[in-house]
Amino acid sequence: MKPKYLAALGFYAVLALLAGFTLDGVFRIAVWIFLLGLAAKIWIANAAGW
């Protein structure tokens, strides 16, 4: 795996944890969905070899 790929996923994981501890309700879920979409985009790009 590429180091940038792992760094990006780690960064998204840290942001998700921070959102879980600091946000409430619907806004927290919206942030988690947004971060999940970004992580999926990174994963697909890595699988395609970009």
C-alpha positions, 0 to 999 in steps of 0.5 A: 500500500502507498504511504499517502493512502494510509496517511489519508485513511488515518487522517479520516479516522482521526477526524471521525473520532473527533467528530464522535466526541465533539458533535451531536445528533444529525450533524455528527452522522452527516460528518461521518457519512461525508468522511466515509464517502471521502475514504471510499473515494480514496480506496477506489482510486488506490484500487484502480492504481491512480 
